[in-house]
Amino acid sequence: MSVDLKAPVESKYKSDNTASNMTGFTLMNNQVGAVVAEVMAKKDNVKVMPLPSMIRVDAVGRMDVVYAEVSEALGGDDFDSAEFEENMSTHYGRMVHQDDRTIMVANPEDAAEALGGDDFDSAEFEENMSTHYGRMVHQDDRTIMVANPEDAAEELGFDLVAN
């Protein structure tokens, strides 16, 4: 019996490229992470899922991690963006750190709104951005994120020619 290993195989997994309008993060499953998750679970649009080594926190649209709420739940211990990042292992969506909270949003437009409207420049964008992947192109009126260097060159008006 011979099997054609190059023949297409129907997968039970399907991709869906539509926007989910979700944002979230994972916390270490430790004392601080458990308290942050407990505080976040009280919010209407937030779902918390404890797992053996981490705690997943997901929200529709936007969620605010208000430092004063977490500090109070910790018994008065200071909680700030550094403490939050120390206990967070990963996130998805856009993250905006402010003095009194970290705002997580699903859509870039909502991040602009959280920063005070769409009237901010690339320096402010980078200052408030926690991480990115791909190539980033700053122009006078916008910051463009692209996956491939060729796309970045095209946005800048360069014509890449292979040797």
C-alpha positions as CSV (number, residue, x, y, z in Angstrom):
1,M,0.0,0.0,0.0
2,S,1.4,3.3,-1.0
3,V,0.4,6.7,0.4
4,D,0.8,9.9,-1.4
5,L,2.3,12.2,1.2
6,K,1.9,15.3,-1.0
7,A,-1.8,14.8,-1.5
8,P,-4.0,17.5,0.1
9,V,-5.5,16.5,3.4
10,E,-8.8,18.1,4.6
11,S,-8.1,19.7,8.0
12,K,-10.7,19.9,10.8
13,Y,-9.1,23.3,11.7
14,K,-10.4,26.3,9.8
15,S,-9.1,29.9,9.7
16,D,-11.2,32.9,10.1
17,N,-9.7,36.3,9.2
18,T,-12.6,38.4,10.5
19,A,-11.8,40.8,13.3
20,S,-12.7,39.3,16.7
21,N,-13.0,42.6,18.6
22,M,-11.2,40.9,21.5
23,T,-8.1,41.8,23.5
24,G,-6.5,40.1,26.4
25,F,-3.4,39.0,28.3
26,T,-2.1,36.1,30.3
27,L,-0.8,36.4,33.9
28,M,1.5,34.2,35.8
29,N,-0.6,31.9,38.1
30,N,0.9,33.3,41.3
31,Q,-0.4,35.4,44.2
32,V,-0.3,38.8,42.4
33,G,-1.7,37.3,39.1
34,A,-4.6,35.7,41.0
35,V,-5.5,39.0,42.6
36,V,-5.3,40.9,39.3
37,A,-7.5,38.2,37.7
38,E,-10.0,38.5,40.6
39,V,-10.3,42.2,40.1
40,M,-10.7,41.9,36.3
41,A,-13.3,39.1,36.7
42,K,-15.7,41.7,38.2
43,K,-15.8,43.7,35.0
44,D,-18.8,43.1,32.7
45,N,-17.0,42.4,29.4
46,V,-14.1,40.4,30.9
47,K,-13.7,36.6,31.0
48,V,-11.1,35.0,33.2
49,M,-9.9,31.5,32.7
50,P,-7.5,30.0,35.3
51,L,-5.1,27.4,33.8
52,P,-2.5,25.3,35.6
53,S,0.5,27.6,35.0
54,M,-1.2,30.9,33.9
55,I,-4.4,32.8,34.0
56,R,-6.0,34.0,30.8
57,V,-7.9,37.3,30.8
58,D,-9.9,38.2,27.7
59,A,-12.3,41.1,27.0
60,V,-14.5,42.4,24.2
61,G,-13.4,45.8,22.8
62,R,-11.6,47.4,25.8
63,M,-10.6,46.7,29.3
64,D,-8.8,48.9,31.9
65,V,-6.5,47.5,34.5
66,V,-6.9,50.2,37.1
67,Y,-3.9,50.2,39.4
68,A,-5.8,51.6,42.4
69,E,-8.3,48.7,42.2
70,V,-5.6,46.1,42.2
71,S,-3.6,47.9,44.9
72,E,-6.6,47.9,47.2
73,A,-7.2,44.2,46.5
74,L,-3.6,43.5,47.3
75,G,-4.1,45.0,50.7
76,G,-2.6,48.4,49.9
77,D,0.6,47.2,48.2
78,D,1.6,49.5,45.3
79,F,0.6,48.2,41.9
80,D,1.7,50.0,38.7
81,S,2.6,49.3,35.1
82,A,6.0,47.7,36.0
83,E,4.3,45.3,38.4
84,F,1.6,44.5,35.8
85,E,4.2,43.8,33.1
86,E,6.2,41.7,35.6
87,N,3.2,39.4,36.1
88,M,2.0,39.4,32.6
89,S,3.5,36.8,30.2
90,T,1.9,37.9,26.9
91,H,-0.9,40.0,25.5
92,Y,-2.9,40.5,22.3
93,G,-4.6,43.7,21.1
94,R,-3.1,47.1,21.7
95,M,-1.8,48.2,25.1
96,V,-1.7,51.8,26.3
97,H,0.0,52.5,29.6
98,Q,-1.2,55.6,31.5
99,D,-0.2,56.9,35.0
100,D,-3.2,55.3,36.7
101,R,-4.1,52.3,34.4
102,T,-3.2,50.1,31.5
103,I,-5.8,50.1,28.8
104,M,-6.1,47.1,26.5
105,V,-8.1,47.6,23.3
106,A,-8.8,45.4,20.3
107,N,-8.7,48.0,17.6
108,P,-5.9,50.5,16.8
109,E,-8.5,53.3,16.5
110,D,-9.5,52.7,20.1
111,A,-5.9,53.0,21.1
112,A,-5.7,56.4,19.4
113,E,-8.9,57.4,21.3
114,A,-7.4,56.2,24.6
115,L,-4.4,58.5,23.9
116,G,-6.6,61.5,23.6
117,G,-7.9,61.3,20.1
118,D,-6.2,60.7,16.8
119,D,-4.0,63.8,17.1
120,F,-0.7,62.2,18.2
121,D,2.6,61.6,16.4
122,S,4.8,58.7,15.8
123,A,7.0,59.4,18.9
124,E,4.0,59.3,21.2
125,F,2.8,56.2,19.4
126,E,6.1,54.4,20.1
127,E,6.2,55.7,23.6
128,N,2.9,54.1,24.4
129,M,3.3,50.9,22.4
130,S,4.5,47.9,24.3
131,T,5.6,45.7,21.4
132,H,5.2,45.1,17.7
133,Y,6.2,42.6,15.1
134,G,6.8,43.2,11.4
135,R,8.3,46.3,9.9
136,M,7.3,49.8,11.1
137,V,7.3,52.7,8.7
138,H,6.9,56.2,10.2
139,Q,5.6,58.9,7.9
140,D,4.6,62.5,8.8
141,D,0.9,61.7,9.2
142,R,0.9,58.0,10.1
143,T,2.8,54.9,11.2
144,I,2.4,51.9,9.0
145,M,2.9,48.3,10.1
146,V,3.8,45.8,7.4
147,A,4.8,42.1,7.5
148,N,7.3,42.1,4.6
149,P,10.3,44.4,3.9
150,E,9.1,44.7,0.3
151,D,5.9,46.2,1.5
152,A,7.8,48.7,3.6
153,A,9.9,49.7,0.6
154,E,6.8,50.1,-1.5
155,E,5.2,52.4,1.2
156,L,8.4,54.5,1.1
157,G,8.4,54.7,-2.7
158,F,11.4,52.4,-3.2
159,D,11.6,49.8,-6.0
160,L,13.5,46.8,-4.8
161,V,15.3,44.9,-7.6
162,A,16.6,41.4,-7.0
163,N,20.2,40.8,-8.1
